[in-house]
Amino acid sequence: MAKPAIILVRPQLGENIGQAARAMLNFGLEDLRLVAPRDGWPNRQAHPPASGAGRVLEGAKVYQTTEAAIADLTHVFAATVRGRGMDKPVVSAAEAGATIRNLTAGQAGILFGRESSGLANDDVVLADTILTVPVNPGFASLNIAVAVALVAYECFHEGREVTKTTTRTIADNGPGPAAKQDLIALFGHLEGELDRHGYFHPPERKPPMVRSLRNLLQSAGLSKQQISTLRGVIKALGRGMKK
């Protein structure tokens, strides 16, 4: 069974990290990744609520950026209950679990945001798919450990019949999707050239313009070879502009 990485982005409380680790081990997940935890790591407050899941905490990897945390993954889900206005497939936890269990290449990861405000749009842009659960629209605030438990259960629960409700499917590129580190390198290459030639104008519009470009490339489901081809095109165009 494919087992996803659980990625907590800028978590605030050690106790919540410990509870999330406990929920993970309940369902056989042990790959815990922390992006810029507010109170640093290791955190003594995480161990009591982990209640026996210490090995998940001890094996946790810490990263400074979301890009670094997902670099080796090939499919990333962003867990959020809020509409983001982005052109991405939206799936339930059950659908995400079925997709993860059926992965034939690479590894999946699931992003969870900070307790107070969830994921930032710049984190969601890096995901292939938005993962959401139906909650009370008048109070759509889930404890991070509860959210991890809901998703981990669906990843663990094999054999369930799932009705597809996504608006589109993940592209089949033959060789398989590229790792996120290759896609992020493409982002940097393209954005660097565009920056150099004054594309991002006026400057205050740059953040939403970058997010739109990244969403466009993310949705293409590019393979490693396709990314290599695009980077060759960008390099050639850059040389031509210099001349």
Phi, psi and omega per residue, in radians:
M1 nan 2.247 3.069
A2 -1.139 2.360 -3.124
K3 -2.092 2.080 -3.084
P4 -1.329 2.736 2.947
A5 -1.400 2.441 3.042
I6 -1.790 2.108 -3.024
I7 -2.054 1.979 3.105
L8 -1.687 2.012 -3.046
V9 -1.651 2.031 -3.133
R10 0.898 0.879 3.106
P11 -1.129 2.631 -3.013
Q12 -1.784 -0.706 -3.024
L13 -1.976 2.303 3.085
G14 -1.042 -0.633 3.140
E15 -1.038 -0.696 3.139
N16 -1.211 -0.605 3.074
I17 -1.116 -0.736 3.118
G18 -1.101 -0.738 3.120
Q19 -1.153 -0.648 3.095
A20 -1.132 -0.700 3.106
A21 -1.082 -0.718 3.107
R22 -1.076 -0.786 3.119
A23 -1.086 -0.696 3.124
M24 -1.040 -0.880 -3.054
L25 -1.194 -0.470 3.029
N26 -0.939 -0.578 -3.062
F27 -2.038 0.436 2.977
G28 1.351 0.306 3.135
L29 -1.792 2.381 -3.094
E30 -2.327 -0.117 -3.111
D31 -1.517 1.600 -3.128
L32 -1.807 2.239 3.131
R33 -2.188 2.336 -3.107
L34 -2.034 2.237 3.100
V35 -1.832 1.982 3.061
A36 0.796 1.024 3.104
P37 -1.040 2.363 -3.011
R38 -0.991 -0.732 -3.057
D39 -1.718 0.309 3.123
G40 1.344 3.101 -3.136
W41 -2.650 2.405 0.078
P42 -1.263 2.822 -3.094
N43 -2.271 2.047 -3.079
R44 -1.091 -0.454 -3.118
Q45 -1.217 -0.238 -3.080
A46 -1.412 -0.452 -2.982
H47 -1.270 -0.792 -3.131
P48 -0.987 -0.843 -3.137
P49 -1.259 -0.251 3.095
A50 -1.193 -0.452 2.995
S51 0.826 1.039 3.080
G52 1.725 -0.129 3.130
A53 -1.670 0.577 -3.097
G54 -1.017 -0.565 -3.097
R55 -1.170 -0.485 3.066
V56 -1.179 -0.760 3.124
L57 -1.145 -0.731 -3.114
E58 -1.169 -0.501 3.126
G59 -1.584 0.010 -3.095
A60 -1.104 2.422 3.092
K61 -1.823 2.478 -3.091
V62 -1.985 2.373 -3.129
Y63 -2.284 2.707 3.097
Q64 -1.525 -0.418 -3.114
T65 -2.345 2.718 3.069
T66 -1.121 -0.664 3.131
E67 -0.983 -0.764 -3.130
A68 -1.184 -0.639 -3.085
A69 -1.200 -0.477 -3.096
I70 -1.822 0.085 -2.967
A71 -0.959 -0.642 -3.072
D72 -1.593 0.006 -3.075
L73 -1.574 2.767 3.113
T74 -1.991 -0.294 3.073
H75 -2.508 2.212 -3.068
V76 -2.154 2.299 3.049
F77 -1.825 2.472 3.037
A78 -1.902 2.004 -3.125
A79 -1.459 2.048 -3.129
T80 -2.732 2.567 3.091
V81 -1.818 0.028 -3.113
R82 -1.816 2.475 3.029
G83 -1.147 2.409 -3.071
R84 -2.003 -0.089 3.138
G85 1.131 0.496 -3.136
M86 -1.945 2.557 -3.113
D87 -1.437 1.342 3.131
K88 -2.341 2.649 3.029
P89 -1.099 2.528 3.085
V90 -2.067 2.198 -3.085
V91 -2.234 2.786 3.026
S92 -1.425 2.981 3.089
A93 -1.083 -0.663 3.131
A94 -1.110 -0.750 3.119
E95 -1.141 -0.719 3.110
A96 -1.075 -0.752 3.121
G97 -1.052 -0.748 3.126
A98 -1.113 -0.730 3.121
T99 -1.081 -0.794 -3.112
I100 -1.117 -0.740 -3.128
R101 -1.143 -0.469 -3.079
N102 -1.700 0.112 3.125
L103 -1.054 2.344 3.126
T104 -1.862 -0.212 3.139
A105 -2.576 2.463 3.068
G106 1.298 -2.906 -3.072
Q107 -2.373 2.592 3.126
A108 -1.734 2.784 3.032
G109 -2.477 2.684 -3.138
I110 -2.176 2.152 -3.134
L111 -1.582 2.304 3.017
F112 -2.152 2.402 -3.072
G113 -1.574 -3.140 -3.125
R114 -1.154 2.745 -3.049
E115 -1.050 -0.665 -3.013
S116 -1.390 -0.542 -2.997
S117 -2.460 0.033 3.128
G118 1.274 -2.779 -3.116
L119 -1.369 2.512 3.000
A120 -1.349 2.718 3.124
N121 -1.019 -0.593 3.134
D122 -1.163 -0.435 3.043
D123 -1.363 -0.750 -3.115
V124 -1.088 -0.616 3.130
V125 -0.995 -0.570 -3.089
L126 -1.322 -0.187 -3.091
A127 -1.534 2.682 3.048
D128 -1.453 -0.595 -2.982
T129 -2.469 2.495 3.031
I130 -1.627 2.283 3.131
L131 -1.915 2.217 -3.122
T132 -2.433 2.822 3.079
V133 -2.247 2.565 3.131
P134 -1.267 2.117 3.115
V135 -2.298 2.983 3.091
N136 -1.043 2.024 -3.117
P137 -1.089 -0.351 3.110
G138 -1.444 -0.204 3.114
F139 -2.692 1.418 -3.024
A140 -1.713 0.811 -3.104
S141 -2.031 1.946 3.137
L142 -1.799 2.367 2.963
N143 -1.023 2.436 -3.026
I144 -1.072 -0.652 3.130
A145 -1.183 -0.638 3.086
V146 -1.136 -0.747 3.120
A147 -1.066 -0.774 3.114
V148 -1.079 -0.744 -3.132
A149 -1.086 -0.749 3.137
L150 -1.039 -0.809 -3.088
V151 -1.268 -0.726 -3.138
A152 -1.074 -0.659 3.103
Y153 -1.040 -0.784 -3.112
E154 -1.184 -0.567 3.093
C155 -1.222 -0.529 -3.086
F156 -1.463 -0.476 -2.997
H157 -1.443 1.558 -3.100
E158 -1.385 2.727 2.986
G159 1.476 0.036 -3.127
R160 -1.367 2.413 3.043
E161 -1.339 2.232 -3.115
V162 -2.162 2.265 3.073
T163 -1.568 2.171 -3.103
K164 -1.264 2.321 3.066
T165 -2.237 0.151 -3.129
T166 -1.186 2.683 -3.126
T167 -1.400 -0.374 3.080
R168 -2.752 2.905 -3.095
T169 -1.806 2.836 3.096
I170 -1.214 2.356 -3.084
A171 -1.116 2.487 3.078
D172 -1.754 1.924 -3.074
N173 -1.831 0.380 3.104
G174 1.276 -1.399 -3.088
P175 -1.178 -0.213 -3.114
G176 1.788 2.730 -3.092
P177 -1.173 2.646 3.123
A178 -1.304 2.726 3.000
A179 -1.200 2.679 -3.077
K180 -1.082 -0.499 3.137
Q181 -1.080 -0.586 3.108
D182 -1.245 -0.700 3.136
L183 -1.176 -0.715 3.134
I184 -1.139 -0.635 3.074
A185 -1.121 -0.649 3.070
L186 -1.109 -0.775 3.082
F187 -0.920 -0.902 -3.081
G188 -1.080 -0.719 -3.123
H189 -1.110 -0.890 -3.114
L190 -1.119 -0.813 -3.094
E191 -1.151 -0.601 3.102
G192 -1.113 -0.775 3.129
E193 -1.158 -0.740 3.136
L194 -1.120 -0.691 3.105
D195 -1.071 -0.774 -3.081
R196 -1.106 -0.515 -3.079
H197 -1.829 0.289 2.978
G198 1.319 0.419 -3.113
Y199 -1.193 -0.657 -3.061
F200 -1.468 1.518 -3.094
H201 -2.440 2.314 -0.042
P202 -1.260 2.803 -3.040
P203 -0.967 -0.605 -3.097
E204 -1.213 -0.238 3.089
R205 -1.548 -0.056 -3.062
K206 -1.039 -0.845 -3.101
P207 -0.961 -0.885 3.123
P208 -1.170 -0.540 3.108
M209 -1.167 -0.707 3.105
V210 -1.113 -0.757 3.135
R211 -1.083 -0.686 3.122
S212 -1.106 -0.765 3.112
L213 -1.089 -0.770 -3.117
R214 -1.145 -0.683 3.074
N215 -1.076 -0.722 3.135
L216 -1.048 -0.850 -3.127
L217 -1.217 -0.675 3.138
Q218 -1.056 -0.724 -3.051
S219 -1.244 -0.245 -3.114
A220 -1.324 -0.274 -3.139
G221 1.034 0.826 -3.002
L222 -1.217 2.519 3.018
S223 -1.508 2.951 3.118
K224 -1.032 -0.709 -3.136
Q225 -1.169 -0.697 3.122
Q226 -1.131 -0.682 3.085
I227 -1.117 -0.737 3.108
S228 -1.054 -0.718 3.115
T229 -1.108 -0.797 3.139
L230 -1.098 -0.676 3.134
R231 -1.182 -0.581 3.053
G232 -1.128 -0.698 3.105
V233 -1.110 -0.797 -3.134
I234 -1.080 -0.723 3.140
K235 -1.097 -0.765 -3.136
A236 -1.130 -0.737 3.116
L237 -1.122 -0.666 3.115
G238 -1.102 -0.711 3.098
R239 -1.105 -0.749 -3.126
G240 -1.087 -0.676 -3.139
M241 -1.169 -0.641 3.120
K242 -1.082 -0.747 -3.137
K243 -1.136 nan nan
